[in-house]
């Protein structure tokens, strides 16, 4: 019997091809007669080749993946700065510190805008102006965060203005 996908010989009772893994249609109850000239290799019953064993991952995350994951929230960044194999990787340390600094800057600017809005609330239509400012700042930080994730996943040291210099200094120490 042949596999319909790869045309390798399979055992008559097989439901899946041992070579490509494709499903084999079930044979009728009596089973078809072997085609003329068919002789199984080895003279006996057909044994499907054993699948190679799956080796466990020995090193955990790659350096690029860990650097990109550090930007997801502040929690992975803190974990990567504490855990042993990652806190020795300069790229992961740099991006973890830069993410923490970016989150602190984002929060500080957001608090500053909120305080300024509360102080100036008596001016007519100031709410619309602060809505636009808050939207622009949020979009700016989001774009910077997204660029950092993409650059970190490529293994690049992308430095944000001011924050990047601080992160580089801390990662090198």
MDAnalysis code that builds the backbone (N, CA, C; Angstrom):
import MDAnalysis as mda
import numpy as np

u = mda.Universe.empty(519, n_residues=173, atom_resindex=np.repeat(np.arange(173), 3), trajectory=True)
u.add_TopologyAttr("name", ["N", "CA", "C"] * 173)
u.add_TopologyAttr("resid", np.arange(1, 174))
u.add_TopologyAttr("resname", ["UNK", "UNK", "UNK", "UNK", "UNK", "UNK", "UNK", "UNK", "UNK", "UNK", "UNK", "UNK", "UNK", "UNK", "UNK", "UNK", "UNK", "UNK", "UNK", "UNK", "UNK", "UNK", "UNK", "UNK", "UNK", "UNK", "UNK", "UNK", "UNK", "UNK", "UNK", "UNK", "UNK", "UNK", "UNK", "UNK", "UNK", "UNK", "UNK", "UNK", "UNK", "UNK", "UNK", "UNK", "UNK", "UNK", "UNK", "UNK", "UNK", "UNK", "UNK", "UNK", "UNK", "UNK", "UNK", "UNK", "UNK", "UNK", "UNK", "UNK", "UNK", "UNK", "UNK", "UNK", "UNK", "UNK", "UNK", "UNK", "UNK", "UNK", "UNK", "UNK", "UNK", "UNK", "UNK", "UNK", "UNK", "UNK", "UNK", "UNK", "UNK", "UNK", "UNK", "UNK", "UNK", "UNK", "UNK", "UNK", "UNK", "UNK", "UNK", "UNK", "UNK", "UNK", "UNK", "UNK", "UNK", "UNK", "UNK", "UNK", "UNK", "UNK", "UNK", "UNK", "UNK", "UNK", "UNK", "UNK", "UNK", "UNK", "UNK", "UNK", "UNK", "UNK", "UNK", "UNK", "UNK", "UNK", "UNK", "UNK", "UNK", "UNK", "UNK", "UNK", "UNK", "UNK", "UNK", "UNK", "UNK", "UNK", "UNK", "UNK", "UNK", "UNK", "UNK", "UNK", "UNK", "UNK", "UNK", "UNK", "UNK", "UNK", "UNK", "UNK", "UNK", "UNK", "UNK", "UNK", "UNK", "UNK", "UNK", "UNK", "UNK", "UNK", "UNK", "UNK", "UNK", "UNK", "UNK", "UNK", "UNK", "UNK", "UNK", "UNK", "UNK", "UNK", "UNK", "UNK", "UNK", "UNK", "UNK", "UNK", "UNK"])
u.atoms.positions = np.array([
    [0.849, -1.167, 0.000],
    [0.000, 0.000, 0.000],
    [0.898, 1.235, 0.000],
    [0.497, 2.269, -0.729],
    [1.295, 3.487, -0.821],
    [0.577, 4.657, -0.161],
    [1.370, 5.565, 0.365],
    [0.836, 6.799, 0.938],
    [0.333, 7.677, -0.209],
    [-0.862, 8.253, -0.075],
    [-1.375, 9.098, -1.161],
    [-0.610, 10.415, -1.307],
    [0.117, 10.842, -0.274],
    [0.840, 12.112, -0.347],
    [2.254, 11.959, -0.882],
    [3.035, 11.071, -0.235],
    [4.457, 10.974, -0.599],
    [4.784, 9.715, -1.396],
    [3.836, 8.815, -1.561],
    [3.978, 7.581, -2.344],
    [5.019, 6.620, -1.775],
    [5.310, 6.687, -0.500],
    [6.165, 5.699, 0.157],
    [5.316, 4.509, 0.560],
    [5.940, 3.371, 0.675],
    [5.239, 2.157, 1.064],
    [4.888, 2.226, 2.545],
    [3.655, 1.861, 2.880],
    [3.208, 1.812, 4.267],
    [2.562, 0.464, 4.509],
    [2.478, 0.066, 5.761],
    [1.851, -1.201, 6.133],
    [0.363, -1.137, 5.822],
    [-0.241, -2.259, 5.443],
    [-1.669, -2.266, 5.102],
    [-2.568, -1.832, 6.258],
    [-2.180, -2.086, 7.494],
    [-3.010, -1.713, 8.633],
    [-2.720, -0.301, 9.150],
    [-1.775, 0.416, 8.554],
    [-1.397, 1.748, 9.018],
    [-2.505, 2.758, 8.747],
    [-2.665, 3.691, 9.673],
    [-3.631, 4.774, 9.485],
    [-2.941, 6.081, 9.145],
    [-1.638, 6.158, 9.427],
    [-0.842, 7.331, 9.099],
    [0.462, 6.890, 8.447],
    [0.974, 7.701, 7.549],
    [2.251, 7.410, 6.893],
    [3.372, 7.633, 7.895],
    [4.284, 6.685, 7.978],
    [5.417, 6.812, 8.895],
    [6.451, 7.802, 8.404],
    [6.397, 8.206, 7.146],
    [7.393, 9.120, 6.601],
    [6.913, 10.565, 6.637],
    [5.712, 10.824, 6.092],
    [5.240, 12.213, 6.021],
    [4.135, 12.526, 7.021],
    [3.527, 11.509, 7.640],
    [2.497, 11.740, 8.648],
    [1.104, 11.939, 8.086],
    [0.913, 11.787, 6.779],
    [-0.397, 11.985, 6.177],
    [-1.340, 10.847, 6.583],
    [-2.628, 11.159, 6.678],
    [-3.632, 10.152, 7.024],
    [-3.847, 9.235, 5.826],
    [-3.951, 7.960, 6.106],
    [-4.182, 6.959, 5.070],
    [-5.627, 6.523, 5.189],
    [-6.352, 6.430, 4.090],
    [-7.747, 5.980, 4.122],
    [-7.785, 4.546, 4.613],
    [-8.803, 4.219, 5.396],
    [-8.932, 2.860, 5.949],
    [-9.186, 1.865, 4.833],
    [-8.507, 0.732, 4.908],
    [-8.678, -0.323, 3.906],
    [-9.957, -1.087, 4.196],
    [-10.579, -1.719, 3.186],
    [-11.767, -2.533, 3.430],
    [-11.457, -3.683, 4.382],
    [-12.489, -4.281, 4.956],
    [-12.334, -5.288, 6.008],
    [-11.412, -6.426, 5.624],
    [-11.525, -6.983, 4.461],
    [-10.658, -8.091, 4.068],
    [-9.271, -7.619, 3.696],
    [-9.136, -6.390, 3.377],
    [-7.846, -5.850, 2.965],
    [-7.565, -6.225, 1.525],
    [-7.020, -5.317, 0.746],
    [-6.741, -5.637, -0.640],
    [-5.561, -6.587, -0.728],
    [-5.550, -7.318, -1.797],
    [-4.421, -8.223, -2.014],
    [-3.205, -7.384, -2.352],
    [-2.045, -7.881, -1.987],
    [-0.815, -7.153, -2.287],
    [-0.633, -7.080, -3.795],
    [-0.204, -5.930, -4.300],
    [-0.001, -5.818, -5.738],
    [1.097, -6.772, -6.198],
    [1.030, -7.108, -7.472],
    [2.025, -8.024, -8.027],
    [3.408, -7.425, -7.879],
    [4.338, -8.222, -7.397],
    [5.718, -7.758, -7.253],
    [5.973, -7.045, -5.935],
    [4.975, -6.945, -5.055],
    [5.156, -6.269, -3.778],
    [5.841, -7.199, -2.805],
    [6.933, -6.751, -2.279],
    [7.626, -7.512, -1.244],
    [8.127, -6.514, -0.215],
    [7.691, -6.655, 1.037],
    [8.149, -5.711, 2.051],
    [9.665, -5.784, 2.233],
    [10.261, -4.642, 2.506],
    [11.700, -4.583, 2.734],
    [12.011, -5.322, 4.024],
    [13.034, -6.143, 4.018],
    [13.403, -6.897, 5.198],
    [12.681, -8.223, 5.269],
    [11.751, -8.498, 4.365],
    [11.087, -9.783, 4.297],
    [10.006, -9.974, 5.330],
    [9.871, -9.149, 6.329],
    [8.876, -9.367, 7.371],
    [7.840, -8.271, 7.358],
    [7.238, -8.074, 8.495],
    [6.218, -7.041, 8.626],
    [6.870, -5.661, 8.518],
    [6.110, -4.734, 8.007],
    [6.615, -3.368, 7.827],
    [6.645, -2.652, 9.163],
    [7.748, -2.035, 9.465],
    [7.863, -1.232, 10.686],
    [8.134, 0.202, 10.284],
    [7.283, 1.083, 10.713],
    [7.458, 2.501, 10.389],
    [8.705, 3.021, 11.076],
    [9.430, 3.925, 10.420],
    [10.627, 4.462, 11.062],
    [10.259, 5.240, 12.323],
    [11.082, 5.093, 13.315],
    [10.838, 5.776, 14.580],
    [11.102, 7.270, 14.427],
    [10.271, 8.073, 15.057],
    [10.463, 9.525, 15.015],
    [11.686, 9.881, 15.843],
    [12.471, 10.835, 15.383],
    [13.640, 11.219, 16.176],
    [13.202, 11.839, 17.495],
    [13.941, 11.582, 18.569],
    [13.551, 12.151, 19.858],
    [13.681, 13.665, 19.837],
    [12.785, 14.304, 20.540],
    [12.805, 15.764, 20.616],
    [13.748, 16.162, 21.745],
    [14.751, 16.936, 21.397],
    [15.723, 17.373, 22.398],
    [15.145, 18.548, 23.173],
    [15.257, 18.539, 24.494],
    [14.750, 19.665, 25.264],
    [15.611, 20.903, 25.039],
    [14.978, 22.049, 25.145],
    [15.720, 23.296, 24.988],
    [16.617, 23.478, 26.196],
    [17.889, 23.662, 25.947],
    [18.847, 23.722, 27.038],
    [19.040, 25.140, 27.556],
    [18.918, 26.149, 26.697],
    [19.308, 27.484, 27.113],
    [18.179, 28.410, 27.468],
    [16.939, 28.007, 27.376],
    [15.839, 28.912, 27.654],
    [15.622, 29.866, 26.504],
    [15.321, 31.114, 26.806],
    [15.061, 32.121, 25.776],
    [16.355, 32.583, 25.122],
    [16.252, 32.934, 23.852],
    [17.411, 33.528, 23.193],
    [17.577, 34.959, 23.699],
    [18.722, 35.515, 23.454],
    [19.009, 36.874, 23.929],
    [18.065, 37.888, 23.287],
    [17.805, 37.741, 21.988],
    [16.908, 38.669, 21.291],
    [15.478, 38.546, 21.798],
    [15.015, 37.334, 22.017],
    [13.650, 37.128, 22.507],
    [13.493, 37.706, 23.913],
    [14.466, 37.484, 24.772],
    [14.388, 38.021, 26.136],
    [14.406, 39.547, 26.126],
    [15.222, 40.136, 25.243],
    [15.278, 41.598, 25.150],
    [13.940, 42.160, 24.698],
    [13.277, 41.509, 23.753],
    [11.969, 41.976, 23.284],
    [10.889, 41.759, 24.337],
    [10.936, 40.628, 25.028],
    [9.937, 40.338, 26.061],
    [10.066, 41.304, 27.232],
    [11.246, 41.844, 27.444],
    [11.451, 42.799, 28.541],
    [10.573, 44.039, 28.390],
    [10.107, 44.326, 27.178],
    [9.270, 45.501, 26.943],
    [7.779, 45.236, 27.130],
    [7.373, 43.992, 27.352],
    [5.943, 43.689, 27.445],
    [5.306, 44.471, 28.603],
    [5.831, 44.339, 29.791],
    [5.441, 45.155, 30.954],
    [6.705, 45.348, 31.782],
    [6.562, 45.924, 32.956],
    [7.761, 46.087, 33.787],
    [8.128, 44.790, 34.503],
    [7.187, 43.850, 34.593],
    [7.445, 42.605, 35.322],
    [8.537, 41.768, 34.662],
    [8.472, 41.475, 33.347],
    [9.579, 40.720, 32.752],
    [10.906, 41.472, 32.819],
    [10.858, 42.790, 32.722],
    [12.092, 43.571, 32.805],
    [12.750, 43.379, 34.167],
    [11.965, 43.416, 35.209],
    [12.506, 43.213, 36.556],
    [13.006, 41.781, 36.720],
    [12.241, 40.817, 36.214],
    [12.646, 39.413, 36.321],
    [13.968, 39.179, 35.590],
    [14.121, 39.748, 34.387],
    [15.358, 39.559, 33.625],
    [16.550, 40.237, 34.296],
    [16.314, 41.277, 35.062],
    [17.412, 41.915, 35.790],
    [17.813, 41.116, 37.026],
    [16.938, 40.208, 37.486],
    [17.219, 39.423, 38.688],
    [17.711, 38.016, 38.346],
    [17.119, 37.374, 37.332],
    [17.470, 35.986, 37.006],
    [18.893, 35.872, 36.468],
    [19.550, 34.798, 36.830],
    [20.973, 34.606, 36.566],
    [21.401, 34.585, 35.104],
    [20.837, 33.786, 34.228],
    [21.448, 33.809, 32.895],
    [21.176, 35.105, 32.137],
    [20.072, 35.774, 32.441],
    [19.694, 36.958, 31.667],
    [20.345, 38.231, 32.189],
    [20.622, 38.297, 33.482],
    [21.217, 39.524, 34.005],
    [22.689, 39.669, 33.612],
    [23.266, 38.636, 33.011],
    [24.640, 38.732, 32.502],
    [24.674, 39.094, 31.021],
    [23.543, 39.042, 30.351],
    [23.480, 39.395, 28.932],
    [23.318, 40.904, 28.799],
    [24.281, 41.535, 28.164],
    [24.282, 42.995, 28.067],
    [23.054, 43.515, 27.323],
    [22.659, 42.857, 26.238],
    [21.499, 43.299, 25.452],
    [20.221, 43.246, 26.281],
    [20.029, 42.185, 27.034],
    [18.830, 42.037, 27.856],
    [18.836, 43.060, 28.988],
    [19.987, 43.254, 29.618],
    [20.084, 44.259, 30.684],
    [19.755, 45.649, 30.149],
    [20.331, 45.997, 28.991],
    [20.110, 47.320, 28.402],
    [18.621, 47.547, 28.132],
    [17.971, 46.590, 27.469],
    [16.568, 46.784, 27.114],
    [15.653, 46.709, 28.334],
    [16.010, 45.929, 29.341],
    [15.212, 45.894, 30.570],
    [15.273, 47.235, 31.294],
    [16.465, 47.786, 31.401],
    [16.618, 49.082, 32.074],
    [15.951, 50.184, 31.263],
    [16.080, 50.128, 29.939],
    [15.450, 51.152, 29.105],
    [13.932, 51.075, 29.213],
    [13.372, 49.863, 29.312],
    [11.926, 49.737, 29.480],
    [11.480, 50.317, 30.819],
    [12.214, 50.033, 31.871],
    [11.846, 50.585, 33.180],
    [11.913, 52.114, 33.157],
    [12.948, 52.652, 32.534],
    [13.073, 54.109, 32.438],
    [11.962, 54.695, 31.568],
    [11.598, 54.008, 30.489],
    [10.514, 54.475, 29.622],
    [9.191, 54.486, 30.382],
    [8.934, 53.466, 31.178],
    [7.701, 53.428, 31.976],
    [7.671, 54.539, 33.019],
    [8.800, 54.790, 33.649],
    [8.863, 55.871, 34.642],
    [8.649, 57.218, 33.960],
    [9.278, 57.433, 32.811],
    [9.107, 58.699, 32.086],
    [7.660, 58.878, 31.624],
    [7.068, 57.807, 31.107],
    [5.678, 57.861, 30.656],
    [4.762, 58.243, 31.815],
    [4.964, 57.617, 32.959],
    [4.136, 57.898, 34.123],
    [4.366, 59.327, 34.633],
    [5.617, 59.774, 34.677],
    [5.918, 61.124, 35.165],
    [5.295, 62.183, 34.254],
    [5.379, 61.995, 32.955],
    [4.793, 62.972, 32.035],
    [3.272, 62.947, 32.128],
    [2.698, 61.763, 32.268],
    [1.246, 61.661, 32.405],
    [0.773, 62.362, 33.685],
    [1.491, 62.183, 34.789],
    [1.135, 62.856, 36.047],
    [1.292, 64.367, 35.899],
    [2.368, 64.796, 35.230],
    [2.572, 66.227, 35.012],
    [1.460, 66.857, 34.182],
    [1.034, 66.178, 33.134],
    [-0.061, 66.691, 32.301],
    [-1.361, 66.737, 33.102],
    [-1.595, 65.723, 33.920],
    [-2.811, 65.691, 34.738],
    [-2.818, 66.823, 35.753],
    [-1.700, 67.069, 36.403],
    [-1.620, 68.173, 37.379],
    [-1.833, 69.512, 36.674],
    [-1.215, 69.688, 35.517],
    [-1.380, 70.931, 34.760],
    [-2.840, 71.116, 34.331],
    [-3.499, 70.046, 33.967],
    [-4.907, 70.113, 33.588],
    [-5.776, 70.509, 34.774],
    [-5.503, 69.956, 35.936],
    [-6.281, 70.287, 37.133],
    [-6.071, 71.744, 37.513],
    [-4.841, 72.239, 37.395],
    [-4.552, 73.625, 37.755],
    [-5.232, 74.593, 36.790],
    [-5.295, 74.215, 35.514],
    [-5.826, 75.127, 34.495],
    [-7.264, 74.785, 34.092],
    [-7.980, 74.070, 34.914],
    [-9.321, 73.613, 34.541],
    [-10.321, 74.747, 34.359],
    [-10.067, 75.913, 34.921],
    [-11.013, 77.018, 34.856],
    [-11.011, 77.725, 33.492],
    [-10.015, 77.498, 32.654],
    [-9.952, 78.127, 31.335],
    [-10.915, 77.387, 30.403],
    [-11.759, 78.135, 29.671],
    [-12.715, 77.469, 28.775],
    [-12.005, 76.657, 27.669],
    [-12.559, 75.535, 27.361],
    [-12.089, 74.623, 26.312],
    [-10.674, 74.083, 26.547],
    [-10.146, 74.233, 27.748],
    [-8.808, 73.700, 28.028],
    [-8.835, 72.171, 28.067],
    [-10.008, 71.621, 28.374],
    [-10.141, 70.162, 28.400],
    [-9.890, 69.550, 27.035],
    [-10.357, 70.218, 25.977],
    [-10.139, 69.719, 24.624],
    [-8.657, 69.788, 24.275],
    [-8.009, 70.872, 24.658],
    [-6.580, 71.010, 24.396],
    [-5.787, 69.925, 25.114],
    [-6.120, 69.688, 26.380],
    [-5.401, 68.656, 27.131],
    [-5.723, 67.255, 26.630],
    [-6.918, 67.077, 26.091],
    [-7.260, 65.795, 25.488],
    [-6.347, 65.530, 24.285],
    [-6.140, 66.548, 23.465],
    [-5.266, 66.403, 22.298],
    [-3.806, 66.208, 22.705],
    [-3.365, 66.947, 23.711],
    [-1.990, 66.799, 24.197],
    [-1.777, 65.410, 24.782],
    [-2.735, 64.958, 25.568],
    [-2.630, 63.623, 26.163],
    [-2.620, 62.539, 25.085],
    [-3.439, 62.707, 24.062],
    [-3.468, 61.748, 22.961],
    [-2.136, 61.741, 22.208],
    [-1.589, 62.915, 21.932],
    [-0.315, 63.000, 21.201],
    [0.826, 62.374, 22.010],
    [0.865, 62.653, 23.298],
    [1.914, 62.086, 24.147],
    [1.768, 60.572, 24.231],
    [0.549, 60.087, 24.379],
    [0.320, 58.639, 24.463],
    [0.712, 57.936, 23.172],
    [0.348, 58.502, 22.031],
    [0.718, 57.905, 20.750],
    [2.229, 57.934, 20.570],
    [2.868, 59.024, 20.968],
    [4.328, 59.124, 20.869],
    [5.040, 58.068, 21.700],
    [4.604, 57.888, 22.938],
    [5.210, 56.863, 23.786],
    [4.919, 55.465, 23.269],
    [3.706, 55.244, 22.742],
    [3.371, 53.928, 22.199],
    [4.249, 53.593, 20.999],
    [4.454, 54.555, 20.111],
    [5.297, 54.322, 18.934],
    [6.739, 54.056, 19.365],
    [7.240, 54.819, 20.327],
    [8.604, 54.583, 20.824],
    [8.719, 53.193, 21.439],
    [7.719, 52.775, 22.200],
    [7.698, 51.446, 22.816],
    [7.687, 50.350, 21.761],
    [6.878, 50.534, 20.714],
    [6.785, 49.546, 19.644],
    [8.098, 49.436, 18.867],
    [8.727, 50.561, 18.594],
    [10.026, 50.548, 17.905],
    [11.065, 49.838, 18.759],
    [11.034, 50.083, 20.056],
    [11.989, 49.414, 20.956],
    [11.804, 47.898, 20.932],
    [10.573, 47.438, 20.915],
    [10.329, 45.986, 20.865],
    [10.883, 45.407, 19.576],
    [10.618, 46.064, 18.463],
    [11.086, 45.554, 17.172],
    [12.612, 45.548, 17.087],
    [13.238, 46.605, 17.544],
    [14.707, 46.670, 17.501],
    [15.322, 45.645, 18.450],
    [14.721, 45.448, 19.609],
    [15.240, 44.460, 20.562],
    [15.118, 43.052, 19.999],
    [14.030, 42.775, 19.274],
    [13.864, 41.431, 18.710],
    [14.876, 41.150, 17.607],
    [15.440, 42.200, 17.024],
    [16.478, 42.040, 16.006],
    [17.880, 42.035, 16.611],
    [17.976, 42.276, 17.910],
    [19.270, 42.267, 18.580],
    [20.006, 43.592, 18.492],
    [19.304, 44.665, 18.207],
    [19.932, 45.977, 18.065],
    [19.845, 46.753, 19.380],
    [20.844, 47.592, 19.607],
    [20.859, 48.485, 20.760],
    [20.257, 49.808, 20.319],
    [18.941, 49.926, 20.360],
    [18.255, 51.154, 19.972],
    [18.109, 52.028, 21.198],
    [18.734, 53.192, 21.166],
    [18.715, 54.089, 22.319],
    [17.691, 55.193, 22.109],
    [16.775, 55.318, 23.067],
    [15.852, 56.437, 23.063],
    [16.592, 57.675, 23.558],
    [16.174, 58.875, 23.156],
    [16.835, 60.084, 23.653],
    [16.749, 60.153, 25.182],
    [17.812, 60.550, 25.805],
    [17.971, 60.723, 27.256],
    [17.861, 59.391, 27.996],
    [16.778, 58.663, 27.804],
    [16.566, 57.388, 28.483],
    [17.609, 56.361, 28.048],
    [17.937, 56.343, 26.762],
    [18.887, 55.370, 26.228],
    [20.282, 55.544, 26.798],
    [20.707, 56.786, 26.979],
    [22.031, 57.030, 27.568],
    [22.088, 56.519, 29.004],
    [21.013, 56.761, 29.753],
    [20.947, 56.265, 31.129],
    [20.980, 54.741, 31.145],
    [20.197, 54.112, 30.261],
    [20.155, 52.647, 30.219],
    [21.487, 52.065, 29.821],
    [22.169, 52.706, 28.874],
    [23.470, 52.204, 28.442],
    [24.497, 52.296, 29.567],
    [24.465, 53.386, 30.298],
    [25.391, 53.563, 31.407],
    [25.152, 52.508, 32.494],
    [23.890, 52.236, 32.786],
    [23.546, 51.250, 33.808],
    [23.859, 49.825, 33.343],
    [23.638, 49.531, 32.065],
    [23.898, 48.178, 31.551],
    [25.375, 47.867, 31.497],
    [26.204, 48.869, 31.299],
    [27.658, 48.655, 31.222],
    [28.310, 48.572, 32.595],
    [27.601, 48.992, 33.626],
    [28.224, 48.967, 34.974],
    [28.086, 47.633, 35.635],
])
